[in-house]
Amino acid sequence: MNNIENLSAALSQHQEVMEKLTALLPDISAVADELRACMARGGKILLMGNGGSAADSQHIAAEIVGRYKKERRGMPAIALTTDTSILTSVGNDYGYDYIFARQVEALCTPLDVVIGITTSGNSANVVRGIETAREIGATTVGMTGGNGGILAKLCDYNLIMPSSDTPRIQEAHIFIGHSLCDLLEA
């Protein structure tokens, strides 16, 4: 396969997954409504994930705090993936599986929304973070792929990408993240 064929195949796979997102539009809309309600009640949005999903967490939080498209007041969102001192100290003292749970325990209230991003839905540290958020009484959102994994059973809202291909899931996740930011600003 040459470069053009590889690119064409990847684009076709991307378009196929994006087309399937039509079925998730009501769920995406419901999550956007929940995020607006969270802001109205004085809550904040906490996001977490590993690798590319960590980057997505940071990207989405930045769009919420800064701005997506409209000039507006900043809204409270925190990516739990950014503080290397917390990540390394909690990882060292409690284990890597607790890097998000410990932060959720410290920062989360029942007014908040906690979003866990994991392509498999089974990342132990994201699962533990969501479990801790549930114990606190926060609203939980899972952004996953495949069958949703463990997170699908734990979250109040599930945005499960119709794919088992990690890059395609991540592409859909950032589309959904941007869509949530757009609807939150509306």
Rosetta blueprint (number, residue, H / E / L):
1 M L
2 N L
3 N H
4 I H
5 E H
6 N H
7 L H
8 S H
9 A H
10 A H
11 L H
12 S H
13 Q H
14 H H
15 Q H
16 E H
17 V H
18 M H
19 E H
20 K H
21 L H
22 T H
23 A H
24 L H
25 L H
26 P H
27 D H
28 I H
29 S H
30 A H
31 V H
32 A H
33 D H
34 E H
35 L H
36 R H
37 A H
38 C H
39 M H
40 A H
41 R L
42 G L
43 G L
44 K L
45 I E
46 L E
47 L E
48 M E
49 G E
50 N L
51 G L
52 G H
53 S H
54 A H
55 A H
56 D H
57 S H
58 Q H
59 H H
60 I H
61 A H
62 A H
63 E H
64 I H
65 V H
66 G L
67 R L
68 Y L
69 K L
70 K L
71 E L
72 R L
73 R L
74 G L
75 M L
76 P L
77 A E
78 I E
79 A E
80 L L
81 T L
82 T L
83 D L
84 T H
85 S H
86 I H
87 L H
88 T H
89 S H
90 V H
91 G H
92 N H
93 D H
94 Y L
95 G L
96 Y H
97 D H
98 Y H
99 I H
100 F H
101 A H
102 R H
103 Q H
104 V H
105 E H
106 A H
107 L H
108 C L
109 T L
110 P L
111 L L
112 D L
113 V E
114 V E
115 I E
116 G E
117 I E
118 T L
119 T L
120 S L
121 G L
122 N L
123 S L
124 A H
125 N H
126 V H
127 V H
128 R H
129 G H
130 I H
131 E H
132 T H
133 A H
134 R H
135 E H
136 I H
137 G L
138 A L
139 T E
140 T E
141 V E
142 G E
143 M E
144 T E
145 G L
146 G L
147 N L
148 G L
149 G L
150 I L
151 L H
152 A H
153 K H
154 L H
155 C L
156 D L
157 Y E
158 N E
159 L E
160 I E
161 M L
162 P L
163 S L
164 S L
165 D L
166 T H
167 P H
168 R H
169 I H
170 Q H
171 E H
172 A H
173 H H
174 I H
175 F H
176 I H
177 G H
178 H H
179 S H
180 L H
181 C H
182 D H
183 L H
184 L H
185 E H
186 A L
